[in-house]
Amino acid sequence: MRIGMLTEGGYPYATGEARLWCDRLVRGLPQHEFELYALSRSAEQEERGRVVLPEHVTRVWTAPLWAPADDGRTYSRRERRRFAECFKDLVRGICAGEPEPFAAGLYGLAELAREQGGLYAALRSETAVRAVESACRAPGALRSVQRAQVADLLDFVDELERLLRPLSLDWYEDLREVDVCHAAAGGVAALPGLLAKRFFGVPLLVTEYGVQLRAHYLEHSADASPGQGGPGATGAGRGAPRPAVRALLAAFHMRLAAEIYARADLLTPGNAHARRWQERCGATRDRLQTVYPGMEADRFATVGEDPDCGDPDTLVWVGRIEPAKDLIALLHAFAEVRRAAPDTRLRIFATAAVPGYLADCRSLAAQLFPDEAADAVTAGENPVTFEEIGGPEAPSPAEAYGSGRVVVLSSVIEGFPITLAEAMLCGRATVSTDVGAVCEVIGGTGLVVPPRNPRALADACLSLLRDPERAQRLGAAARARALELFTVEQNVAAFKEIYLRLLAGGPARPDGGIPFEQPPEARVPGHWTSPTWAAPAAAADRTPAAPAGAPGAGPGAGEARGAGPAPATTTTTEATV
């Protein structure tokens, strides 16, 4: 089977979202052939390189969302009128919250790009700005966008061009040849799959372990805070977007999510929390199937199988140090714990950190424990330590979790709590705040308290510190649950069954194609190919790979299937077999 996988800001790049689970899924299904279509978010991400891909990844296409993509294409007067009509429908759907005009405009722009070329210049034209202004001022427009100023309109049009850039790519033309199109995220990443579904009837599967619409809201909520920028900012170095721009972008993402959820053949949320978001945006239950993310249980086996390892008087926190994790509340809770149990320690292990917030946490720890900090100079100990995964004390996440008997999660915002599932695989008892999918993940194998409540967090930690046998029972139950639900094996098995079901139950394609009508060996050169009829067809369907060291050629480059002409400024092809 041929799977076309769509990603944004992640796999196959070495950093980014959805990198690990995509890599584990691809490697877990070597019997299938994968083609990757990846959108990158920054130059830094591309500079850090890509992961080594297995041999059954036969094609890699990439395109940047961060760089200008002017293809020099200009439209005739008739084409400009057609663009204006489609774009007017699109922005009317955005500003008034109407799904029908939005869908008509989106597919109309895609068809125009398919016939005439890229949309870069048209989307940044005065015609586009005036269309957005008219939609914002029209009766029925959302109140939050009615007062948009010229600067807001220019910023929104600039950002909208980036978001709609996949419409100018010809990826959906290549996706017509795959058996299943799998978007590893919703939002912009799923746009090529949405077009392949629209034009060629290719089954579309959308997986969201973190709902993209929710992530957008959270990013722009952070951008709105004084002194904070973030990944949602419109343009490098331009700071947080203005309120009207945030409202327009939120309306666009809402309409795009609703369209994706309405058209996808199957949605696979990573947890019930994500599933509820999708249902609120219009997804129907008959096209929803929860598939939990898979983690490598073997990495945590040594710690998980040794219930006596770790200091019984140590609390452990692991994760990215940022405001959403609410380490401030954790430090206040630990101050309460220290009053009742003076021998207790708190070890904070950072996988990454926001520098300003890390400095605030260190400063608060010094204020809460001044005497202990002074004694630490001579005694060599401090009740609160800030360490890094990969450091001398905890070179691996398993050793970090194994340094104590109780793991704490203090977040105020959480999707699927990966660190909590890892702690469960390590057989640790957990104390968590009731946010996101926390209750669904632990399933009664840990203690849950309200967020932003240091007193409740401290009481729960003390109850486990004072009853080590209970903590051990909860840890054993947590490990059993994690091994049943959150392993790579269950994740791969679920998607293997889903791929076959989508292929078997999918509707007939508009182009008349039949799944498996061309055997896999027809695309592979070899001695069985008949020179009388198969060789010309095979030759017509292949493009020589770039020589070693040439742009677009990856390590171990061989041959890549031909895909027809592609926009030279936005896509590159790489052979991996």
N, C-alpha and C positions, 0 to 999 in steps of 0.2 A: 504494500500500500504506500502511496505517496502522500506525505503530510506537509502542507505548507504552514510554517509557524511564523506568526507575526509578533514582534516585540517592539517596545519603546523604552529606551533608556536602560536596557538590561542585556540579556543574553543576545549574542555571544560575546559581548564586551566583558572584560575582567571585573568591572565594577558596575553597580546599578541594581535595579529592582528585578525580581523574578529570575535572577541569574542562576541560583543554585537549583531551584526545582525544575527549571527548563532543562538544565544540563543533565540532571538525574533522570528525567523523563526520557530524553533523547537516548541516553546511554542504556536505559533499561529496555528499550524496544529496538534492538539491532536488526530485527527482521523487517522493519519498515524503513522507507527511504524518506529523509527529511530535507526540506528546503527552507532556509531561513531568510526572512525579510525583516531587517532591523532598522529602526529609527534611532539615531543617537541624539543626545540632549546637549552635549557640550564638546568643545575641542579637547578638554582635559580627559573626558571619558575615552575618546578615540586614541589619545596619546598613550593611555595606559594599556592599550592593546586588547587582545581577545583571548579567550580560553582556547585550549587545544581541542579541536573538534574531532569526533569519531569519524570513521571512514564512510558511514552510511549517511552523513550530511553531504549531499551532492552539490549544493549550490548555496551561496551566500550573497544576498543583495543588501546594500546599506545606503542610507540617505541621512543627511544631517537636518535637524530641525532648527539648529542654532545659527547656521551660516546663510548669507544671502543666496538666493537661488534664481537670479535673473537669467533667463534663457534667451533674452533678446527678442522674444516673440511679440509681435504687434498684431492687433486684430483689424480687419476691415470694418467699414461702417456697419454692415449687416451683422457681423460677428459681435461688435460692440453693443448693438441693440439687443441681441440675444443674451449677451452676458448681463446687461442691465436688467432684463426681465427676470432672469434666474436669480441674480443676486438680490433683487428687490424681494422676491419670494422668500429667500433664505433669511434676510434680516427682519422681514416682517414676522416670520415664525419665531425668531429669537426675541425680538422686542415685545411681541404680544403673547408669547408663550403658546403659539398655535402649531401643532405637529404637522398638519398637512402642508401648509406653505413651506415649512422648513424642509421636509422631505422632498417636495417638488423642486425647490431651489438647489438642494444638495445634489440630487441626481442629475438635474439639468446642467449644473456646472461641470459635473464629472463627464457627461456626454460631450459637452463643448470642448473640454480639455482632451478628451479621447480623439476627437475629430480634428481639432485645430492646433493642439499643442498646449504648452504650459499656461498657467493663470497668473504668474507672478506680477506682471505689469498691470493686468486688469484689476487684480485684487487690491493694488496699491494706488489706483487711479483716483482722480477727482470724482469720477462717476460713482465709485464705491463709497467714498466719504459722504457724498450727497445722499446716496441711498440709505446709509445708516442714519444720517441726520433726519431724513424724512420719516423713517420708521420710528425713531425715538420720539418725534413730535406728533405722530399720528394718534387719533383717538383709540383707546384701548391698549396703548403701550404701557408697560410696567412703570409704576410711579418712580422706581429707583433709577430709570434711564431717561426720564423725560427732561431732566435738567443737564444732560450731557453737554459739555462745552466743546469747542473746536479741538482743543488739546486732547480731550477724552476720545473724540471720534478718531483722530489720527492714531492714537495709541492702540485703540481697539482694532482698527483696520490693519495696522502693522502686525498685531498678535494673531488676528484671524488668518492672515496670509500664511503664517507659520503652521497654524492648526490645520489648515486646509491643503497644505503642501502635498500630502499623499494623493490628492485628486489629480495632480499633475504628473505623478509617476505612473509608469505602465505596468506596475506590479500585478494588477488584477488580470492583465493579459496573460502573464505567466501562470497565475493561480488557476486559470481555467483548466490546466493540465493536471492539477493535483486531485486527489480523491477526497480529502477533507482539509479545510482551512481552519487552523487552530490559532486564535488570537490569545496570546498569553496575558492580555490585559484588555480592559475596555477602553473607551475613549479613542484617541487618535490612532492608536495601534491597530484598532479593528477596522479602520476605514477601508484599506485595500480588500479585506475579506468581505466587507459589506458590499463593495462594488462587484467583486467576483460573484457573490450571491445574487446580486441584482441582474448582472449582465449574462452570467453563464450558469446560474443555478448550482454553484458549488456549495456543498453543505458547510455551514459556518458554526464553529464551536468557540465560545468565549469563556475564558477562565478568569476569575477575579478573586485573588486572595486578599486584596485590598481594593475596595470599590474606587474606581478612578474619580467618580463624581465626588465622593466623600473626601478623597485626598485633595482634590482641587479646593473644596470648601475650606479644609483645614489649612492648606498652604496660604490661601489668601486671607484667612482669618489671622494667621501669624504675620502676614505682610502688613496688615492694618495696624498692628501694635507699634507704638512709638519706638523708633530706633532699630527696628528689625526689618531686614530684607528677607528674601527666601527664594525657593525655587519657582515660586509663582510670579515673581516680579516680571514685568513686561520689559524685557531688554536688559542687557548686561549693564550694571552700574547705574540704572535709572531709578532705583529705589522702588518702593511699594506703589502699585497702581492706585489711581484715585478711585473714590467710591463708585462713580458711574462706570468706570472701566471694569471694576470688579463685578458689578451687577451684570454688565453685558457679557462678560466671559462666563459667569456662572449660568446665565440663561442659555448660552451656546452649549456648554457642557451638559446641561440638563436635557436639552432637546436632542443632542447627539446620543446621550445615554439611552433615552427613551426609544430612539430609532433603532439603535443596536439591539436593545432588549426585545423590541417588537419583531425584528427580522431574523435574529439568530435562531438556528435550528435547536441549539441546546446551550444553556448557561450552566456553568459549574462553579458556583461560589465556594469559597474555601471554608465557610462556616455559616451558621445560622444568622449571625449578625450581618454579614455581607448579603445573605439571601434576603433579609428583610429590606435592606436598602434597594435591592433590585426589584422586589415586589412593589415597593412604594413608587418606583419609577415606571411601572407598567409591565414588568415581566410576569408571565402567567406560570402558575405552579406546574403545569404539565410539561414545561420546558426547562425546569430547574432540577438540578441534581447536585447535592453537596458532595464535594470531593476534598477531603482534608489534605493539606500539604504533607509531603513525605520527607522525613529526616533520616539520616544515616544512624541507625540505632547502635551500630558496632562502635562508633566513636565514643559512646558513653557506657559501653558494656562493662568495662573494668570497674568504674565507679559504681554503676548501678547494681552490680552483683556483689558488692561489698557493703552491706548495710552499716557496718561499724566504722567505716572510714569517715574522716572529718571531725572537727572540733565540735562537741555538743553545745558549747557556749558561744558559737559564732553564727551570726546572721550574714547571709550572702545576697548581694544584689548584682545582677549582670545586665548590661545593655548599653545603649547609646545615651550619654548624659546630655539631656536636652529638657526644656521646660515641660514638655508633655509627660515626662517620666516622673515629675514632681518629687525630686530628691529632697526638696526643702521640707515637705511634709514627712518624708522618711527620717530625716535627721532630727526633727522635732519629736517624732515617735520614738526614735532610739534614745533620746534624752530621757524620756519616761521609762524606757526599759532599763537604762543604766541605774536609775534611782531604785528600782526594785531588784535588779540583778547586777550588782557592780562589776562582776567578772565578764560580762557579755561584751563581745566585739562585733563590729560591723565592718565587713570588707566589701568595698564597692569596686567592681571590675568593669572597666569601660571598654567597649568594642570600638567606640568613637565618641567624640565629645564636641559640643558647642563651646568654644573657649570662654566666652563671657559667662555662660551659665556655670561652667566648671569652676571658674574663679569665685563665683558667688557661693557655690556649695562649699568650697574649701574655707572661705571666710566664715560662713555660718558654723561649720564644724569647729573652727578655732574659737568662736565665741561661746558655743554651747559647752565645750569641754576645755576650758582654759587651764585648769589645774592639771588635767591628764596630759595636755599637750606639753606643759612645762616639765612634768615628770618624765615624759617620753624621751627627753634629751638624755637623761641618765639611765632610765630603765629600758630604753630601746623599744617601747611599745606605745601605741596610740590606740584608743578605742575605735577610732574611725580611720580607715586607710583607703586611699584612692590609688588603684592599680590599673594596669593595662593588660588586656589579654595578649599573650605573647611575651609578657615581662618575665623576670626571673622567678617570681613567686607563683605565677600561673601561666605557663607557656601554652596551655590549651583550655578551651571552654570547660571540658570535663573536669580538669583539675580545679578550675575556679569553683564550679558547683560542688565539687567534692571537698572543698576546704571547710565547709560547715554542714550542719544537719538540717537547717531551715533556710529556704530561699524566699526572698521577699520581692513582690512586684507592687510598686506604689503609683502606677500611672493614673492620669486623669483622662487620657486619650489612648486608645489601643484598638487595633484591628484584631488580627490573629496573633496572640502573644507567643512568638517563637521561643523566647527565652524561657517561658513557663513550661512549654512542652519539652524543651531540652532538660530542664530541671527534673521533670517527671521521669524522663528516660534515665536520669541519674539516680532515681529512687529517693529524691528529696521531698520532704514535707514542704508545703508552700503556704504562704500568706499573701493574698492578692486583693487588690481593689476591684470592685464590681464594675468593670468597664469593658466595652467591646465584647469579644467572644470568650472572656475569662471563664465565666461559669460553665459554658459549653465545653471548654477544653478540660477543665479539672474534673467536672462531673461528680462532685462530692468527695474528691480525694484530697482536698485542701480546704483551708479556711478563707472566707471571703468577707471583706469589710467594705463600707461605703468609701468612695474616694474623698480626698481632702479632709480626712478625719484622723489626725495623728493619734488621738487617744484610743480609738477603736483598733488602729493598726498596732499600737503598742500592746494592748491587752491580748490580741490574737497571738502576737509573737511570744509573749510571756507564757501563755497557756501551753504552747508547744515546748518552750524551753524548760518549763517545770515538769513536763510529762514526756520524757524521751521515748517511752514505749509507745505512746500514742503517735508521736512523730514518726517513729519507725514503721508503724502499721500504715499510716497514711502514705508514707513514701513507697512502701511495697505496692499498695493499691494503685498509686499514681503511675508507677513503672509498668504495671500490668496493663493499665488503660492505654498508656502511650504506645506500648508495643502492639496493641491491637489496632489502634486508630491512626497513628502518626508516623508510620514507617514508609520508606521508599517503596517497598514491595506492594503495600496496599494502594499507594498512589498510582504506580505503574499499571497494576492489574485493573484498576478502575478505568484509566484512560484507554487501555487496550480494548476493553469491552465497549467503551463509548465510541471509539473510532469505527469498530466493526458495525455497531448498531446504526451509526449515522450513515455509513456507506450502504448498508443493506436496506434501510428504510427511507433513504433520501428520495425526493421527487425526481422525475425525469428532467434532464437538463434542457434548456432552450435550444442549445446547439445540436441536440440529438445524440450527444455522447453517452456511452454506456460504460459504467465502471468496469475496469479490468478488460476492456475490449482489446487493449494492446498488451501482450505479455511483457513482463519486465525485461526478459532477455532481448527483446527487439531493440532496446535502447543501448545495449552493451555490445561493443564490437567483439567478434570472436569467430572461430572457425565454422560455427553453425550458420552464420549469416549467408544466405544465398546470394551470390554475385549477380544473378539474373534479374532479381526484382527488389531484394531488400537493401542492397548496398547503396543505390542512389537515394533511397528514402532516408537511410541512416545518415548518409553524408549531408543531406539537406537539413537534418535536424541537429547538427552538431557544429560547434564553433571551437577552433583550436584554443587551447589554454594559453595564457600569457607566459612567456618564458620566465625562468627563475630570475627573481630580482626586479622584474618589471612591475609597474603599478598595477595593483589588483591581484597579483599572484601571491598566493599564500604558501606556507611551507608544505612541501609534498604535493605541489600542484600537478594535476594531470590534465584531464579534459573536463570542461563544463558544458552542459547542454546549452545550445543557442537559445536566445530569448528574443531575437529581433532587436531593432534599434531601441536604445534606452536613452533618457536624458543624460548627456555626458556630465553635466555639472552637478547632478544630484545622486547618481547611483554608480556603484562599482560592483563588479562581479568577481568572485573568487572561487577557484576550484579547490576542493578539499580531499579529493580522492586520487 
